């Protein structure tokens, strides 16, 4: 069985997906202690609260058993590479060097398998090309591609760049599983208990909807699924939307559509005004549980410790920053298929 270590593990989206695929994840590293409960409770793997830049290859290698294929996985924080930062100088961002730390650990440990997941715009930065060059210098075969998540059964219009690398032979991501049959908003959240703005479900603390002001309640009532603030009467529109510069932001204050995938989940996806995060039918923003479901976390995945309740902002950050669980599973299945084709073992 493949054994894995998950760098920048967060709440455990990638780990949960790798486990679903049948990969034994031994531990996850992350600098955010708030992620410990969600990571350990749901995945039964060890959480190490440590800056990856302070970790060495010997420490990572100590987690693995003898004579098993080793996978080093990670999604370095994507903010420096995000399209929202294009045109802004991010070279002093403390997250910027983390891909170099990941590269250093690969060189020190030389695992058989490596994966890295990030935003598509990571390929526009020199650090990414340095990362690829180092892998190839170390004898890895690499395969990097931008993935439309909906093509793999994720009910979300999310695109991510996925890199797979192997020292054992050529490797590629498995073919799309849902290219002609996308999973929709209706498929995954229609049966959840109804909420009004500001309400929390009595049986699921994560199924909570943010409060709405009287004005925003009027706005969402005037919003159509798939529409925008352009559908509102003029007295509900923001002044910025009436300016030419604001006319392009058509997705803010929008409702989702039942029969399409959701928009990309962000760290502020619980806020009605932060994107097309209005419920398709109910007069509220999506709940944190609904956001987690769009990220393909199991409906019972727990993010909040009973002894340490996190804020909505903290929970939203954990959920929005996560690797979709299903994408982690696809990555894991790709590695298993890779080993099967090489005749190393049959999964």
N, C-alpha and C positions, 0 to 999 in steps of 0.2 A: 504493500500500500504506500502511496505517496504520502510523505509527511511535509507539513508546511509551517512556516512562520509568517505572520501577517504584520508588516510594518505599517505605521500610521493607521491602525485598525479601527479607530473610532468606536462606534456602537456595535460593530461586528457584521456589517452587511456583506463584505467580501468573505469573511470567515464563515458566516452562515451558509453562503452559497457554495463554497468549497466543501463544507461538510455534507451538504445535500448531494453533491456529486460523488461523494465517497472518499474524499481526501481527509486525512487525519491532521487537523490543525492543532499544533501543540501549544502555541502561545501567540499573543498579539501585543505589539508595542505601540504606545501612544502617550503623548505629553499631557493629554486631558484626563485627569483623574475622574472627572464626572462620568466618563464612559465606562468605568470599571464594572459597575453593576450590570448594565445592559449586556456588556460583552461576556462576562463570566456566567451570569445567571442563565442566559439563553443558549450559550454555546459550549459550556462546560470545558472551556479552555482557560489558560492562565493569562491574566492581564498584567503587563509590566508597564508601570507608569514611569517612562524614561524617554528622554530626548534621543531620537535615533542617531543624532550626530555624536552622541557620547557612547554608543554601542560599538563593540568590535566584532569581527568575524568569529573569533574563538567563542565568545558568549553565545552568538547565534547558533553556532555549530553544536554547542553542548546540548541543545534541545532535541537533536535528531537521534534516532536509533541508528545502529550500525547496518550497513548494506541495504538501505532503502533509498529510493529516489527522493531527493530533497528539493523542495520548492520554496523559493523566497519570493513573497508576494508583497505588493504594496501600492498604495495610491497616495503619493505625496500631495500635501495640500495644494489645491489647484488655483487658489486666488491669484498668484502672480501671473498665471497663464490665461486667465479668463478673458473672454471678449469684452467684459465690462471694464477691464483695466487697459484695453488697447489705447495707446496714446498717452498713458500715464506712466511715469518712470517708476518701475517696481524693483529696480536693481538692489535697493536697500531693504527690501522686504525680508524679514528673518526666515520666511518660508522658502525663499529662492534657492539657497544652497542644498536643500534637502534631497533633491535628486542626485546631487554629487555624493551625499552621504550614502544613499542607496547604492550608487555605483561602487563606492569604496567597499561596502560590505560584500557585494558580489565578488569583487576582486580578492578580498581576504578569505572568503569562505568557499568560493567556486561551487555553488550548488548546481545540480544537474539541470534544474528548471527555474525560470524566472518569469514573473509577470508584473507589468506595471499598467495602471489604468489612470486616465486623466482626461481633462477637457480636450476637445479636438485641437484647440489653438496651441496646445503644448508643442506641436510640431513646428511652430513658427519661431521657436526660441532655440538658441545655440545650446543650451544645457541639454535639451532633448537629443540633439544630434551628437553631442559629446557622449551622452549615455549610450546611444546605439553603437558609436564607434568603439567605446570601451568593451561592450559586449562582444563585438566582432573580433577585436584584438585578443580577447580571452577565449576565443574558439566557439562562441555561441552562434547558432543559426537563429535568425530573428524574423518575426512577422509582426508588422504593425499595421493596424487598420482602424478607420473610424467606423463605429458601429451605430446603426439606427436601432436603438433599444427595442422599439416596437416590433422589429423583425424577429426578435427572439422571445416574444411573449411577455414583454414588460409593458404594462398599460400606461405608457408615458412617452411623449414626444421628446425623448432625451437622446442626445448623441454623445458618445464617449469614444476616446481613443484607447484602444486596447493593444498592448504589446505583449507578445509571447516570445520566449527565448528558450532554447534547449542546447545543451552541449552534446546531446545524444544523436541528433539528426534534424532534418528539416521538419518544421512544425507549422500548423495553420489553425485558425479558429474554425470550429465546426460550422457547417452551412446554416443559414437562417432557418428557424423552426416555425415561424409564424408570418412569413413575408406576405402571404395572401390571406391571412386570418388574424388580424390584430386583435388583441384583448382590449376591451373598451372600459370606459368609466362605469358604464352600467354593469358590465360583467363582474366588477370587483367590489363596488360599494352600494349598489342599489338596495341590498337587503339589510344594511345597517340601521339601527334605531334612528328615528328622526330627531333632529335637534332644532332649537331656535338659537339665534345669536346670543352668546353669553352662557349657554347651557352646557353642562357636563353630564354625560350618561352615568346613571347611578351604578352600573355594573362594570364600566370601563373608564377609568380616569383619563385615559389618553383620547377617548372620543369626546373631545371638548371643542366648542366653537368660540372664537373670539367675540367679544362684545362689538356691537356696531352703534355708532352715533345715530341720532334721529335722521340726520342728513344722509348718512351712508345707507341706512335702512331704506330710505326713499329711493336711493340710487340703485340698490340691488333689486328692488321691486320693479324698477323700470328697465332692468337689464335682461337681454335675451340670451339664451344659450348660444355660444359662438359669436355673439355680438360684442359691442363695446360701449364706451361712454357716448359714442356718437348717436346711440339710440335714445339718449335721454332728452328730455325737454331742456331748453337753454338755461332755465333757472337752477338745474342740478349740476351743470357742468362747471369744472374748475376753470379759473381764469387762465391757467397755463395751457389748458386744452384748446382754448379759443385762439391762442397765438399760433403762428405758423410753425414755430419750433416744437410745439407740443403735439402737433397733428399726427406725428408718426407713431406715437405711443398708443396704438390701438388696443393692445391687449390688457392694459391696466384696468382695474375695476370691471373685469369681464367674468362671465359665467363659463364654466366648462360645458361641453356637449356630451350627452349621454352615450352616444354611439360612436365616439372617437376616443383615442387615448387621451390622457390628461396632458397638460403642458408640463414642461420640465419642473420638477420639484426643486425649490431653492430653500435656503435657510429661513426665509420669511414667507413660506408658502401658506402659512396659517392666516395671513393678512389679506383681506379682500382687495385692498388698494395696491398690493404689491405685484400684481400680475393677473392672469386669468384664473384666479383661485376661488371664484364664487361657485357654490354648489350649483349643479345644473337646474335644480328645482326648488330647493329650500332656500329661504331668504337669509343666507349666512355664508361665511367663508367655509372652506373645507376644514374638517377637524384634524388634529394631529394624527389620530388613528388612520383617517383616510389618506393623509399624506404618506404615512408609513406603508399602507397597503399599496399605494401607487409605486412605492420604492420596493415592492414585492416582499416586504417583511411579512412573516406569518401574522395572522390577525390576533394572536395571543402573545406576540413578542413584547416583552416588558422592558421599558426604558427607565422607569422610575423606581427607585428603591423605596420600600415602605417606610424606611427610617430617614430618608433624605429626598424629599420631593423637589424636583427641579422646576425651574420656571418655564413658562411657555417658550420664551426666547431660547433657553438652553436646549430644550427638547427639539424645537424647530431646527436649531443648528445641527444637532446630532443626526436628525432624520434627513435634512436636506443635503448634508455633506456625505452621506453614506453612499457606498457602492450599492446599486440595486442588487438584492440578494440573487435574483434570477441571473443577472449578468455574471456574478461570481460563480454560480452553478455552471453556466455555459463555459466559462474559463476553465473550471475544473474538469468538465467533460471533455474539453479539447485536449487537455494534458493526458487524460486517461486514454483517449482515442490515439493520441500520439504514441504512447507506450505500447498500446495494442498493435499498432501498425509496425512498430519496431520489433515485435515479438517478445517484449520484455515481460508482459503479463496481459491476460485477458480479463477485462473488467465486466 
